[in-house]
């Protein structure tokens, strides 16, 4: 794979900051443009019937999308990347590599949309899913059956920020010939590279940190498994849930600042998480970068930072959480995460509403739980905002 003019993969591959700017994006050979052109064409001229120069139809492939896919593959250390119109589209396309009767083991603490795909979309098609706490690899061992073809997990998880020992799970899957898919959305390739720890395929909602500006919905799959890559290439074209060239360009533009943004997200989130631990009205703070996190040592081994998300359990119940969220002035009450602006949401009412109430309670997604996506604003301004909202939640004027 060529990253850019004069830059190719070697044992001393460029650092991620360099890859984010150059991977898959050599200067335009026609005009010398240093930014990736947006090729809006839906179809491409062919010199002979069925002999295109490279691209024939934009559902099958597009120059702007190809640049994004090469860049994503380079960032994750994979050999092939595939871009999609959403994270859910990426996940659903990957699950179409399975057949009726196959079984998937999923982590139990996953995004509500992922649970919905397993439960309401793939289940009726004959693909069964079991939801297991994968923090303990022996629980995965107990959940595997002769029909298990895929293990799916998030680390950190959404919304409780639990970690999974990726190398241990990957070793177990490899020994059984089972593919391992890791949703790396919360960490990004800047903080964690699952393929290097043994994963088969990495999943991203590029809507989040990869793009980072809350103006694109997208998804991606990255792998180094050549057989899986060929199947994904076929399914990407056949199903057709692909992003527009404009969306691909915007994600590429966002990627250029990804390493810088992630460092600031981590620094601000770590600072705020430490302050929140001692704040009135806060029962518990979930953040892998804190020494109090149950898997802090694991975070130090497999991540290079605690991430930009903090999940907070507030004293009281739903009404206190609502008062907190509606009293924020800099944090915006909205779903999603990973943008330059700080966001706050209520998992039970918003992102994880598709998970049954009793199941949410079992997982620890309580009525007092709120999720904070720490943006790039001034940290003192964010802290003042949180303090004001905490006071309002307690009824203090």
C-alpha positions in Angstrom: 0.0 0.0 0.0 1.4 3.4 -0.9 0.7 6.1 1.7 1.8 9.0 -0.5 4.5 10.0 -3.0 7.7 8.3 -1.8 6.1 6.8 1.3 5.5 3.1 1.5 5.0 0.4 4.1 8.3 -0.7 5.7 9.4 -2.2 9.0 9.8 1.4 10.1 6.3 2.6 9.0 5.4 6.3 9.6 3.9 7.3 13.0 0.1 7.6 13.3 0.3 11.5 13.0 1.9 11.1 9.6 -0.5 8.4 8.5 -3.5 10.5 9.5 -2.4 13.2 7.0 -0.9 11.2 4.2 -2.1 7.5 4.1 -4.0 6.8 0.9 -3.7 10.4 -0.2 -0.9 11.1 -2.7 -1.0 14.5 -4.5 -3.6 14.5 -7.3 -1.7 13.3 -10.4 -3.8 15.4 -12.8 -3.5 18.8 -11.1 -1.2 18.3 -8.2 -3.9 19.1 -5.6 -2.5 18.4 -2.1 -6.0 17.7 -0.8 -8.0 14.6 -1.8 -10.4 15.5 -4.7 -14.1 14.9 -4.2 -15.1 12.7 -7.2 -18.9 12.9 -7.4 -19.3 10.8 -10.5 -21.7 7.9 -10.2 -20.2 6.1 -13.2 -16.8 6.0 -15.0 -15.9 5.8 -18.7 -14.5 2.5 -19.9 -12.1 2.3 -22.9 -13.4 -1.2 -23.7 -16.6 -3.1 -22.6 -16.1 -4.6 -19.1 -12.6 -3.2 -18.9 -12.7 -0.1 -16.7 -9.5 1.8 -15.9 -10.1 1.1 -12.2 -13.6 2.2 -11.2 -16.8 1.4 -13.1 -19.7 2.5 -10.8 -19.5 4.4 -7.5 -21.4 1.8 -5.4 -18.6 -0.6 -6.3 -15.8 1.9 -5.7 -15.0 5.6 -5.9 -11.6 7.4 -5.8 -12.5 9.5 -2.7 -13.9 6.5 -0.9 -10.8 4.4 -1.8 -8.6 7.1 -0.3 -10.6 7.0 2.9 -10.5 3.2 3.0 -6.7 3.1 2.5 -6.2 5.7 5.2 -8.4 3.8 7.7 -6.6 0.6 7.0 -3.2 2.2 7.6 -4.4 3.8 10.9 -5.5 0.4 12.3 -2.6 -1.5 10.9 -4.8 -3.5 8.6 -4.4 -4.5 4.9 -8.0 -3.7 3.8 -10.5 -1.1 4.9 -14.2 -0.7 3.9 -16.3 2.4 4.4 -20.0 2.4 5.0 -22.9 4.9 5.3 -23.1 4.4 9.1 -21.7 2.3 11.9 -24.8 0.2 11.9 -24.4 -0.4 8.1 -20.8 -1.6 8.7 -22.0 -3.9 11.5 -24.9 -5.4 9.5 -22.7 -6.0 6.5 -20.1 -7.8 8.6 -22.9 -10.0 10.1 -24.0 -10.9 6.6 -20.8 -13.0 6.4 -22.8 -15.4 8.7 -25.4 -18.0 7.8 -28.7 -19.1 9.3 -27.9 -21.4 12.3 -24.7 -19.6 13.1 -24.1 -18.2 16.6 -22.5 -15.0 17.9 -21.3 -14.3 21.4 -21.5 -10.6 22.1 -20.4 -8.5 25.0 -23.3 -7.7 27.2 -22.5 -4.0 27.6 -22.8 -2.8 24.0 -24.4 0.1 22.2 -28.2 -0.1 22.0 -28.1 0.0 18.2 -25.8 -3.0 18.2 -28.1 -5.0 20.5 -31.0 -4.1 18.3 -29.3 -5.4 15.2 -28.6 -8.7 16.9 -32.0 -9.0 18.5 -34.4 -7.6 16.0 -32.6 -7.9 12.6 -30.2 -10.9 12.6 -32.2 -13.0 15.1 -35.2 -13.4 12.8 -32.8 -14.4 10.0 -31.7 -17.4 12.1 -28.5 -16.0 13.6 -28.6 -16.4 17.3 -26.7 -14.1 19.8 -25.7 -14.6 23.4 -24.8 -11.6 25.5 -22.0 -12.3 28.0 -19.8 -10.3 30.4 -16.5 -10.7 28.5 -14.4 -9.1 31.2 -13.8 -12.7 32.4 -12.5 -14.9 29.4 -13.8 -18.1 31.1 -17.3 -16.8 30.6 -16.7 -16.7 26.9 -15.4 -20.2 27.0 -18.7 -21.3 28.6 -20.8 -19.5 26.1 -19.2 -21.0 23.0 -21.1 -23.6 21.0 -20.3 -25.7 18.0 -22.2 -23.1 16.0 -20.3 -20.1 17.2 -18.7 -18.3 14.3 -18.1 -14.8 15.7 -17.3 -13.0 19.0 -18.3 -9.3 19.1 -17.1 -6.9 21.7 -16.5 -3.3 22.6 -13.6 -2.1 24.7 -14.2 0.4 26.3 -17.8 -0.6 26.4 -20.8 1.8 25.9 -21.8 3.2 28.3 -20.2 1.7 31.3 -16.6 2.0 30.0 -15.7 -1.6 31.0 -12.6 -3.1 29.4 -12.0 -6.5 27.8 -8.6 -8.1 27.7 -8.4 -8.2 23.9 -5.3 -10.4 23.7 -6.8 -13.0 26.0 -10.1 -13.1 24.1 -8.2 -13.2 20.7 -6.1 -16.1 21.8 -9.2 -18.0 22.9 -11.0 -17.3 19.6 -8.0 -18.2 17.5 -7.7 -21.6 19.3 -11.3 -22.3 18.3 -11.1 -20.9 14.8 -13.6 -18.1 15.6 -13.5 -14.6 14.2 -13.2 -11.7 16.7 -14.7 -8.3 15.9 -13.8 -5.4 18.1 -15.7 -2.2 18.0 -12.9 0.4 18.5 -15.1 3.5 18.3 -14.5 4.7 21.8 -10.7 4.4 21.7 -9.9 5.1 18.1 -6.7 3.7 16.5 -4.8 6.5 18.3 -5.4 4.9 21.7 -5.8 1.2 20.8 -5.1 -1.1 17.8 -7.1 -4.3 18.2 -5.6 -6.0 15.1 -2.2 -5.9 16.8 -3.7 -7.6 19.8 -5.2 -10.5 17.7 -8.6 -9.2 16.5 -9.9 -10.4 13.1 -11.7 -7.2 12.2 -12.1 -3.8 13.7 -15.4 -1.9 13.6 -15.9 1.9 13.7 -18.6 4.4 13.8 -16.6 7.0 11.9 -19.3 9.4 12.9 -17.5 9.7 16.2 -13.8 10.4 16.9 -12.6 9.4 13.4 -14.5 12.3 11.8 -14.8 14.3 15.0 -16.9 17.2 13.9 -20.5 16.0 14.2 -21.3 16.6 10.5 -21.0 13.1 9.0 -22.6 9.7 9.7 -20.4 6.8 8.7 -18.9 3.5 9.5 -15.9 1.3 8.7 -14.5 -2.2 8.8 -10.8 -2.9 8.8 -9.1 -6.3 8.6 -5.9 -8.1 7.6 -7.7 -11.4 6.9 -7.6 -11.8 3.1 -10.5 -14.2 2.9 -12.7 -12.0 5.0 -11.6 -9.0 3.1 -12.8 -10.5 -0.2 -16.1 -11.4 1.3 -16.6 -7.9 2.7 -15.7 -6.4 -0.6 -18.4 -8.5 -2.3 -21.0 -7.7 0.4 -20.2 -4.0 0.4 -21.0 -3.8 -3.3 -23.9 -6.2 -3.2 -25.7 -4.6 -0.2 -24.7 -1.1 -1.2 -24.7 0.7 2.1 -21.8 2.9 1.1 -21.1 6.6 1.9 -21.2 9.5 -0.5 -17.9 10.9 -1.8 -18.6 14.1 0.1 -19.0 12.2 3.3 -15.7 10.3 2.6 -13.9 13.6 2.0 -15.2 15.1 5.3 -14.1 12.0 7.2 -10.7 12.3 5.6 -10.5 15.9 6.6 -11.4 15.0 10.2 -8.8 12.3 10.3 -6.0 14.7 9.7 -6.4 16.1 13.2 -7.4 12.8 14.9 -4.2 12.3 16.9 -4.1 15.9 18.1 -7.8 15.8 19.1 -7.5 12.5 20.9 -4.7 13.8 23.1 -6.8 16.8 24.1 -9.9 14.7 24.7 -7.9 12.4 27.0 -6.2 15.2 28.9 -9.5 17.0 29.5 -11.5 13.9 30.3 -8.8 12.7 32.8 -8.9 16.1 34.5 -12.6 16.3 34.8 -13.0 12.6 35.9 -10.7 13.3 38.8 -12.6 16.3 39.8 -16.0 14.5 39.5 -14.8 11.8 41.8 -14.9 14.2 44.7 -17.9 16.2 43.6 -21.2 16.5 45.6 -24.0 14.6 44.1 -21.8 12.1 42.3 -22.1 8.5 43.4 -19.5 7.0 41.1 -17.3 7.9 38.1 -16.5 5.4 35.4 -13.4 6.3 33.5 -10.5 3.8 32.6 -7.9 6.5 33.2 -8.7 6.7 36.9 -6.8 4.5 39.4 -10.2 3.7 40.9 -11.4 2.0 37.7 -11.5 -1.8 38.3 -9.5 -2.4 35.1 -7.1 0.5 35.3 -4.1 -1.8 35.0 -5.5 -3.3 31.9 -6.1 0.1 30.4 -2.4 0.9 30.9 -1.4 -2.3 29.1 -3.6 -2.2 26.0 -4.5 1.6 25.7 -2.4 4.7 25.5 -5.0 6.8 27.3 -8.3 6.6 29.1 -10.4 8.1 26.2 -12.7 11.1 26.0 -15.8 9.6 27.6 -16.8 9.8 31.2 -19.8 8.0 32.6 -21.2 9.3 35.9 -23.7 7.8 38.3 -25.5 10.6 40.1 -27.1 10.5 43.5 -30.9 10.2 43.2 -32.8 8.9 40.2 -34.3 9.9 36.9 -35.5 13.4 37.9 -32.1 14.4 39.3 -30.4 13.1 36.1 -32.9 15.1 34.0 -32.3 18.3 36.0 -28.5 17.8 35.6 -28.8 17.3 31.8 -31.2 20.2 31.2 -29.1 22.5 33.3 -25.9 22.1 31.3 -25.0 25.1 29.2 -21.7 24.2 27.4 -22.3 20.4 27.2 -25.0 19.9 24.6 -27.8 17.4 25.5 -27.6 15.2 22.4 -26.9 11.6 21.3 -23.5 10.7 19.8 -20.0 11.4 21.0 -16.5 12.1 19.8 -17.0 15.6 18.4 -15.1 18.8 19.1 -18.1 20.0 21.2 -18.9 18.4 24.5 -22.1 16.3 24.6 -24.1 14.7 27.4 -26.9 12.1 27.3 -29.0 9.7 29.3 -28.3 6.1 28.1 -31.5 4.7 29.6 -33.7 7.2 27.8 -31.6 7.8 24.7 -28.8 5.6 23.3 -29.7 2.4 25.1 -33.5 2.7 25.1 -33.8 -0.3 22.8 -32.4 -2.6 25.6 -35.2 -3.9 27.8 -35.5 -2.2 31.2 -34.7 -5.3 33.2 -31.6 -6.0 31.2 -30.4 -2.4 31.6 -30.8 -2.8 35.4 -28.8 -6.0 35.3 -26.0 -4.2 33.5 -25.9 -1.3 35.8 -27.5 1.3 33.4 -29.4 3.0 36.1 -31.8 6.0 35.9 -29.1 8.1 37.5 -26.5 7.3 34.8 -25.3 10.0 32.4 -22.6 9.8 29.7 -20.4 12.7 29.0 -18.4 13.1 25.8 -15.7 15.6 26.6 -14.9 18.0 23.8 -12.2 20.5 23.1 -13.5 23.5 25.0 -11.6 25.1 27.8 -11.5 22.6 30.7 -12.3 25.2 33.4 -15.3 26.3 31.4 -16.5 22.6 31.2 -15.9 22.1 34.9 -17.9 25.2 35.8 -20.7 23.9 33.6 -20.7 20.5 35.4 -20.6 22.1 38.8 -23.6 24.3 38.0 -25.6 21.3 36.7 -24.7 19.2 39.7 -25.9 21.9 42.0 -29.2 22.2 40.0 -29.6 18.4 40.2 -29.3 18.7 44.0 -31.9 21.5 44.0 -29.3 24.1 45.0 -29.8 27.5 43.4 
